[in-house]
C-alpha cells in the first residue's frame, strides 16, 4: 500500500521571524498570503483528494490550515519540540546566557539543556506518526511547523539526527514523502 504525505510548513509569524521559542498566531497580512495559495491544494491532492488532513497543535499551524480552507484534525505528534524553560526567549538570548547549553542542544540528539524534549524524542514521535500513516495508505496532508517537517524527512529517510539542523524549511513550502513497503522517498521542498 502506498501513502503520499504532503507536509505544508506553517506561515511565518513574529515569533519565527525573531527566532523566539514561542507559538503565536499569524497576522492578517500573513494569512492573506496563505489564502492566496489555498487553491493550490486541490491540484496537489489529485482527483481523489486528501483522505486525511492533520495539523500540528500550534496556533500558527491551525491558522494556516484554516486559511488554506481545509478541515484538519490536530496531531500532537506533529508539534514543535518542548523547549522547556527556553519558551518565550529568543535563540540569541539563550546563546548569550547559556552557550554550552545551546552547543549541547545542537550537537547531542539526547541533550535537553532546556529541561524539555531532546531532538531524538522529536524524531521518534514524528517517525511514529509517519509509520501510522503508511499503514493506512492514501493521500495525506499535514500542516506543521518547520521542526516537524524536518523531523519527518530525517525519520523517513533514516538519516543521522544531526542532519535535522542542516535542513531549511521555508514558511509555506511543501515537502512530499511517498512511502511503500517500509521505504520512503522524498521530493524536496517546493513553494506552495
Secondary structure, 3 states (H helix, E strand, C coil): CEEEEEEEECCCCHHHHCCECCCCCCCHHHHHHHHHCCCHHHHHHCCCCCCEEEECCCHHHHHHHHHHCCCCEECHHHCCCCCHHHCCCEHHHHHHHCHHHHHHHHHCCCCCCCCCCCHHHHHHHHHHHHHHHHHHCEEEEEEECHHHHHHHHHHHCCCCHHHHHHCCCCCCEEEEEEEECCEEEEEEEEEC
